[in-house]
Amino acid sequence: MLSHKIAKKTNPYFYYGWVIVFISGVSMFFSAPGQSFSISTFINYYIEDFGYSRTYISFIYSLATVLSGSLLFFVGRHIDFLGQRKMSFILGFALAAACLFNSFIANVAMLFIGFFLLRYLGQGSMMLIPNALIPQWFDKKRAFAISLATLGIILANVIVPPINIYFIQTYGWEITWRFWSIAIILIFIPLSYFFMINNPEDVHLLPDNAPVSSHQDLLDEMEKVDRESFTLKETLRTKEFWFIGIISMIVPMITTGIMFHFFSIMDLQGIKEEAAAFAIGLISLPGFFMPLISGLIIDRFRSKYIVAITLTVVALDMLFMLIVNNIAMAVIFMLVYGLATNIQNLTLNIIWVKYFGRKYLGSIRGAATVFGVLGSAFGTIPFGLSYDLTGSYVAVFTVMAIITFAALGMALSIKRPIKP
């Protein structure tokens, strides 16, 4: 394999883990077809072409997301068994096929299957792989490495909605889905196949490029990983797994609801579609500063306090949305929300491996990802109901603020569990 040859020839001043970070960022970028910020650009056109109500499509989307989330543990187990490289290759082709399938949808059954495939393979699996891969290669620089890779999904959030709008308005939504299918096959699959390596020990390296003086160093590291790593069964017995999991539902729930109905929300505020397409990408703009913030905040303060502060900011931002009435205020809302949620997501990514180790991280993250996916599933329905029943989104933003405030107690009660 080309990647193994490259790693063995690397000089001491270059660590192959940074190549892994780049490929992980590409994986996160190509999760975009299954992300709500991308799918939301198709919704108004589906409503127009198929005649379904916004609540009905929201229900289909949520049902598909729930089903996909309940099956993500299957991907996590296979990551531990087959490795990230093989799973990236398999899932890449599967996601490309899913995009192609979505270009042919013509009825509600096909719409449900299309949503399920996109959410399971894109939003779920393509994000799970890099989140299980990078912690294998980094320890002390883990937050910095994850924040760099996260630039992939941040970049996607900024550029994919305008790309979709352009292609849909110019060529139609069918051609847009085919474009993403081809892009995945030509870009992501070759990169992951030739350059991805599952962990540094496979090529006689240690995390963070720590010096290796003998084979015993590698054995010592592997014994340390075994000693510190929780199995999935042990992890499920801790309160931290469930508290962190519930907390990790909130941001996906709110974000999916906002992104899925974003153009409708903005329209009620008198903001046109083109301006909304610009504003929707701003949610990821603060993420470009995460590599800097990871050193200033995440590596220096206790994780539970960071999570508690970000929950408070998100709740207050929900209340601020109630008075947004122009593009300038919408920009402020998106930037504040983006900053808080990017910090929280990065902190939660660090918590999983910090608390439970890296040996069974695929299985643990696969189980934990279910929370986020289920949060995404429940996000669309209340937003759709709020609009259909009241003609506005005031009620749902108020409820989301209350739910976020309520999670503060769980955030403050978590601590690193003791391995049995």
Beta strands, then each sheet from edge to edge (+ up, - down):
end
